[in-house]
Amino acid sequence: MSDAIPSTIGIVVLLGVIGLIPLIVVTMTGFLKIAVVMFLVRNALGVQQTPPNLVLYGIALILTVYVTTPLLGDIYSRLTAQPLQLRSVEDLNEAAKIVRQPIQAHLARFTQPNERQFFLSATARIWPESARADVKDDDIVVLLPAFVGSELTRAFEIGFLLYLPFLVIDLVVANVLMALGMIMVSPTLISIPLKLFLFVAISGWTRLLHGLVLSYG
């Protein structure tokens, strides 16, 4: 009976971690920024369903695994260096302490200081005094929303810069067609093939993926 207790706790913990994997991937890794940037580029090209959503999410997941591998390796090495049996709440707390440090370092590295300061100061307004007494700017509860906000900001900054050249092409095509008196021709019939040609000519997808990966260097 006593041997069943550790295995039961281990199974519960494993199921809980598996259930939280989608949330962890979206909120603690580069998946959010990578996915948003690629969707913005697709919209800028004007091809609304190509590549399909599933393809873009798959690419974002692959790149996320690539850039997050050092963090996962660090966590794995820490856990294997101190094997835990997960027989009690103390074992769970010890495992959480081991995992928390590399995750905090990862989130803090890619979090803007002003975002961390905002969420830290916001606790004074929305949290009771007893809850915010020991909160620091490097706690997970502060770093996590600050990281999400920082990643969204960077994603839309990159998307805006990538959107501008395609917007210029749309404007030029529309003005040329108007100057030629071809007002019945939809500008998208000309601009989309032109944007695709230019994007392919400069190896746009390759450069985009490379830039997204190196942004976590």
Solvent accessible surface area in square Angstrom, and as a share of the most:
residue,aa,sasa,rsa
1,M,200,0.89
2,S,81,0.52
3,D,123,0.64
4,A,50,0.38
5,I,89,0.45
6,P,31,0.19
7,S,61,0.39
8,T,74,0.43
9,I,42,0.21
10,G,19,0.19
11,I,99,0.50
12,V,94,0.54
13,V,45,0.26
14,L,105,0.52
15,L,113,0.56
16,G,37,0.36
17,V,74,0.43
18,I,90,0.46
19,G,57,0.54
20,L,95,0.47
21,I,81,0.41
22,P,86,0.54
23,L,103,0.51
24,I,64,0.33
25,V,34,0.20
26,V,60,0.35
27,T,24,0.14
28,M,34,0.15
29,T,12,0.07
30,G,1,0.01
31,F,28,0.12
32,L,30,0.15
33,K,4,0.02
34,I,0,0.00
35,A,8,0.06
36,V,30,0.17
37,V,0,0.00
38,M,0,0.00
39,F,38,0.16
40,L,33,0.17
41,V,3,0.01
42,R,15,0.05
43,N,57,0.29
44,A,4,0.03
45,L,3,0.01
46,G,23,0.22
47,V,31,0.18
48,Q,100,0.45
49,Q,128,0.57
50,T,85,0.49
51,P,28,0.18
52,P,68,0.43
53,N,66,0.34
54,L,148,0.74
55,V,68,0.39
56,L,0,0.00
57,Y,102,0.39
58,G,28,0.27
59,I,47,0.24
60,A,0,0.00
61,L,86,0.43
62,I,121,0.61
63,L,22,0.11
64,T,4,0.02
65,V,78,0.45
66,Y,144,0.55
67,V,30,0.18
68,T,8,0.05
69,T,74,0.43
70,P,99,0.62
71,L,28,0.14
72,L,96,0.48
73,G,38,0.37
74,D,54,0.28
75,I,24,0.12
76,Y,149,0.57
77,S,57,0.37
78,R,79,0.29
79,L,63,0.31
80,T,70,0.41
81,A,78,0.61
82,Q,99,0.44
83,P,101,0.63
84,L,55,0.27
85,Q,107,0.48
86,L,40,0.20
87,R,144,0.53
88,S,42,0.27
89,V,101,0.58
90,E,120,0.54
91,D,35,0.18
92,L,57,0.29
93,N,77,0.40
94,E,68,0.31
95,A,18,0.14
96,A,45,0.35
97,K,121,0.51
98,I,18,0.09
99,V,38,0.22
100,R,98,0.36
101,Q,110,0.49
102,P,7,0.04
103,I,28,0.14
104,Q,38,0.17
105,A,64,0.49
106,H,27,0.12
107,L,0,0.00
108,A,30,0.23
109,R,154,0.56
110,F,23,0.10
111,T,11,0.06
112,Q,46,0.20
113,P,109,0.68
114,N,98,0.50
115,E,38,0.17
116,R,47,0.17
117,Q,107,0.47
118,F,118,0.49
119,F,57,0.24
120,L,46,0.23
121,S,55,0.36
122,A,16,0.12
123,T,10,0.06
124,A,61,0.48
125,R,217,0.79
126,I,129,0.65
127,W,71,0.25
128,P,89,0.56
129,E,126,0.57
130,S,101,0.65
131,A,52,0.40
132,R,74,0.27
133,A,75,0.58
134,D,123,0.64
135,V,29,0.17
136,K,131,0.56
137,D,59,0.31
138,D,62,0.32
139,D,38,0.20
140,I,44,0.23
141,V,77,0.44
142,V,2,0.01
143,L,0,0.00
144,L,47,0.23
145,P,45,0.28
146,A,0,0.00
147,F,2,0.01
148,V,38,0.22
149,G,20,0.19
150,S,0,0.00
151,E,0,0.00
152,L,70,0.35
153,T,53,0.31
154,R,55,0.20
155,A,0,0.00
156,F,112,0.47
157,E,93,0.42
158,I,50,0.26
159,G,2,0.02
160,F,123,0.51
161,L,116,0.58
162,L,59,0.29
163,Y,83,0.32
164,L,69,0.35
165,P,72,0.45
166,F,17,0.07
167,L,81,0.40
168,V,83,0.47
169,I,25,0.13
170,D,48,0.25
171,L,100,0.50
172,V,80,0.46
173,V,11,0.06
174,A,33,0.25
175,N,95,0.49
176,V,75,0.43
177,L,14,0.07
178,M,136,0.61
179,A,90,0.70
180,L,119,0.59
181,G,55,0.52
182,M,83,0.37
183,I,129,0.65
184,M,176,0.79
185,V,45,0.26
186,S,47,0.31
187,P,53,0.33
188,T,74,0.43
189,L,120,0.60
190,I,81,0.41
191,S,1,0.01
192,I,42,0.21
193,P,73,0.46
194,L,71,0.35
195,K,6,0.03
196,L,67,0.34
197,F,135,0.56
198,L,72,0.36
199,F,19,0.08
200,V,111,0.64
201,A,67,0.52
202,I,99,0.50
203,S,59,0.38
204,G,5,0.05
205,W,72,0.25
206,T,65,0.38
207,R,162,0.59
208,L,18,0.09
209,L,42,0.21
210,H,108,0.48
211,G,40,0.38
212,L,3,0.01
213,V,32,0.18
214,L,135,0.67
215,S,49,0.32
216,Y,20,0.08
217,G,80,0.77
